Amino acid sequence: MKPEVFDYFERALELGASDLILKPGAPPSFRVNRHLIISEDEALAPQQMYDLFLPIVDATQQEDLRSKFYVNSIFSYRGNRARIRYYIFQQREGLAGSFRFIPPKVPSIKSLRLPEALINIAARPRGLFLITGPSCSGKSMTIAAMADAINKRFARHIITMENPIEVIYTPNQSVFTQVEIGKVINTYYDALINALREDPDVMIIGELKERAIIEQALMAAETGHLVLSSLPTMGSAQTIEHIISMYPPGKQEEARSQLSLSLIGIFSQMLVPNIDPMQSPSVAYELMLVNSAIRNLIRDKKYNQLNTAMIMAKRDGCVTLKDSLEKLMREEGVDQAYIKSLLQELEE
């Protein structure tokens, strides 16, 4: 009897895997704590892939596979065992699938070993706060943990706009409205316009993908809302440059001024592997909290001076990536060679 896709899901959960890769011509692969584990199973055959994915692909998604050659969605697996985000797509050998396992329980800032300063930021009544980092660095879980911190402490109306919805929140002190882009509304821009009419306190935007979304996010922050969002950049300087580059040259000075007034901080994170592949990776990060000096540097396009400004503002809670990496070096179990290579890159 050939394995079903649910058999592979069970194995992934038993391993504590974050990801599962199923592709023809190769055995199933599981990513555990950033390490790829290739199973000793037989290679999957091209002709079995369609039947393998059929139990989780509905009629509309089957049509998408035929017309668009991919499906990107999410579902709850067997009650509260996990939320599974999946991307099924056509490639040279036929259908393949990548699956991301999202814990059913919303993580806390403490459980993710993130700095407590994020709790203070979550308490802010207004402003734009960005969580950045490379792909698969845990940005969405950091945002979820900040939403959890708000939910546990304050009466807020929190509107999330995601594609797809990864974490399902249970109201505690706060009330949640969760909007899925592409399912109940067409675009992030439309979702933002509508959200401003829904009396929000906090707005969570999956990603600032284009200028129109950035403009609406800045307007929301200016008009008294806390806005949390993410970008696939690393470091405050790169993040700000990326945002401003979305504007035409004639609009960039105005954009820098607006960003300098609305931005309250940037948290850039990356995962550092453990020597033991079965242990969770550690988080290295940079935390920039905007003060008057940093605000002036942003407005005047002096991004290369932001790191120095953060060093000067350590008492205010700013943390440079170098300081974070050096602190991790003193912890047991982390891959010190990996950290040394990162520190060397920072010096170059």
N, C-alpha and C positions, 0 to 999 in steps of 0.2 A: 504493500500500500504506500503510495507516494505521500510525502509530508504535505500538509496544508500550510497556508501562510500563518495560521494561528499557532501551529507548532513552533514556527520560528519566533513568533512573538513571545511565546512562553519561555523559550530558551534565552531570548534576549533579556527578559525580566529576571530570570534566575541568575544570569551573569551580572546583572546591574548595568547593562549596556545602555549607552545614550543613543546609539544609532545601530541600524541593521541595513546591510546592503545585499540585495538579491539581484544578481545579473546572470544571464546565460553564459555558459562557458567557464564559470568559476563557482566554487563552493560558497555558501553563505558566509558573510563576514560580519563581525560584531565589533563595535568600537566601545571599549571599556576604559574609562579614565584617560581618554585621548589616544589610547593604544589600539591599533587595529588587530583584531584576532581573527585569523582566517581558519575556519573550521576544517575538520578532516572529512567532512561529508563529500559525496560525489559532486562533481560539477553539475550545475543546473542546466537542463537541456532547453534550447530555444523554444521547442514546441510545447513545453509544459508551463511557460511563463504566463500565458493568458489565463489558463485555468487556475493557476496559482493565485493570481490577483483578483479573479472574478468575484469572490465572496465580499470584497470590500469596495468594489467599483459598481456604482449604480448605472442605470440606463443613460442618464445625461452625461456621466463621466466617460462611459464607453464611447459615446458620440464625440466627446472632446478628444479622446485618444485617436479616433479616426481622423478628425479634422485639424486639431492643433498639435497632435502627437505627444501630448503630456497631460497629466492631471496633478493638481496640487491641492490637497485638502487635509482634513483632520477629523478624527472621531474618538469617542470615548470607548475604551476597550474593556469589555466585561465589567460593567459598572464603574467602580472607582479604581480599577487596577492601574490604569494609565490613560493618558491622552496620547494618541499616536498621530503625529503629523507625517504625511506621506507624499512623495513625489514619484509618480510612475511615468515613465517616458520611453520613447522609442530611441534606440541607438543602433549601431551597426549590426549587432548580433540579434536584435529583436527587442522585446520589452524588458525593461529593468526597473527596479524600485529602490528608493532610499527612504528609510523610516526613522523618524526622530521620536524618542520616548520621553514624554514630559511627565514628571511626577504629579500625581493627582492632588497632593497637598501643596498649598502655596508655601514657598520657602520663606524663611525669615532672614533678616539681615544678619542675625547672629549665626544661623545655621549655614549660611553661605560664607561665613568668615569675612564679611565685608566690614569696613570701618563704621563705627557708630555715628560718625558725622553725617552719614546718609539719613539717619533718623531725624536729625535736626533739619536737614534740607527738606525732608518730606513734610515737616511741620510748617514750612514757609507758606504764606498765604498767596503769594503771586511770584511770577517770574518764570523764565525758561531754564530748565536744567536738562543737560544732555548726558546720556550714557553711551559711550563709544568704545570701539574695539574691533578687532578682526572677526571674521565669521567664526561661529562656534566658540566664542569666548565667554558666553553666559550673559550677554546683555539683556535678553528678554527676562531671564530669571532675576536679575538685579532690579529691573523695573517692577517686576511682580512683587519682590520683597519690599520695595519702597511703597507700593500700593498697599501691601499688607500692613506696613507700619502705620500708614494713615488710617486704615480701616480699624485698627486696634485702639486708636487713640482719639480720633476726631470724628465729629459729625460732618461728613462731606458728601457731596454728590460727585462721584468719580465716573467720568465717561471714558471708556477705552475704545480705540479705533485700531483694528488689527486685520491682517490678512495672512492666514486665518486666525481665529481666536485660539490661543494656545492654553491659557490658564483661565479656569472658571472660578470666580470669586464668590465666597459666601459672605453676605453682609454681616457686619458686626456693629461697629459704631457708624459706619458709612453706608451709603446706598450706591450700587453700581448699575450703570447702563453700558452694556457691551455690544458694540456694533462691528459686524464682520463685513469688511470691504469685499465687493464682488458678489455678495449674497443678499444683503438687505439694502445696500447702497453701492453705487458704481465706483466712486473714487474717494480717496482720502480728502481731497479738496471739498467735495460735496458733504462728506461726513463732518468736517470741521465747521463748515457754514451752518449745518443743522445743529451741531453740538452747542454752538453759541446761543441758540434759541431755547436750549433745554435747561437753563439755569444751572450750569456746572460750577463746581469749585475747582476740580482737578480734571485735566484733560491729558490722556495718555495716547500718544500717536506712535504707531508701530515703527515708522521710519520717516525721516524728512527727505523724501526722494527727489523732490523738485522744488523750484523756486516758489511756485504758487502756494505750496504747503508751508514752506518756511515763512512766507509773508503772513499767512493766516495764523500760524503758531505764534509769531512775534506779536501780532495784534491781540491775540488772546491773552498773552502774558502782560501786555501793556494795559489791558482793560481789567486787570485784577484777578487773573486765574493762574494757578500753578500748572505749568505745562511740562510734562516729561516725555522725552522722545529719544531715539537712538540714531546713530550714524556709524557706518563701517570704517571709521577713521581711528587713528591711534595718536593720542596726544592733543592737547588743547590748541597748539599752534596750527597743526594740520587740520583740525576740525574747523577752526574759524576760517582758515584759508579756503577750505572746501565749500563752506557755506557762501562766502563772499564771491567765490568764482562762479556761482550760479547766476549772479547778476551781471547785466551788461556793464561795460566800463563806466558809462555815464551815470549808473545807479549805485556804484559800489561805495562811494563815500557816504551816501545817505544810508545804505545798508549797514555799514560799519557803525555809524552813529546809533541806529536803531538797535542793532545787536548789543552794543555796549551798554545800553540802558536797560534792556530786557533780560539779558543773560545773567543768571545768578551763579552758574558753575558748570563745570564739565568733569565727569568721572570717566576716565579712560582705563579699560581693564584688559588684561591678557592672562592666559592660564600658563602656569609653570608646572611641568610634569614632576611627579614624584619618582624616586628611584625604584620603588616598588610599583609595578604597573597596576596592581590591584587597589592602590590607594588613590584617593581623589587628588586631583591637581590643586595647587595653591593659586591664589589670585594675586598678581602684581598689578599695581594701579598708580595712576596719577590723579590727584584731586586738585582741581583749580577752583577756588572760591573767589568770585569777583569782588574786588574792593575798588576804591577810587583810582589807585595806581594802575591796576589791570584794566579798568574801564578806559582810562586814557590811552593805554597802549593799543587796545583794540581799535579805538576810534582813530588813532594816528597811524594805524597799519604797522606797528612795531612788534610784529608777532615773535621775532627772534629774541625779544627781551622778556617774553612771558615766563620762561623758566627761571630767570633771575628774580623776577617779581614774586614768583611762588616761593623761592628760597627765602626772600625777605618777609614773606607772609606766613611762615610756618606757625607762628604763634596764633594766627587766625584760623588755622586748620588746613592750610594748603600742604600737599604732599607731592614731592616730585617722584617720578618713576625710579630714579636712581636711589632715593631714600627707601622706597618700598622694596626694591630688589635687594638692597643691602640688608634690610631687616629680615627678608626671607632667607638670606644666606646663613643666618644664625639659627634657623630652625632645623630640626632633625628631619631627615627623610627626603628633603627636596633635592632635585638634580642640580648640584652646585656648578657643574661644568656648563650646564645650560644657562644658568644665571650669569656666570662669568662672561659667556659669549654675548649676552644681552648688554651687560655693563660695558664691555669693550665696544660694542656698536654705538652706545651712547657717547663714548669718548671720541669717536671718529668724526 
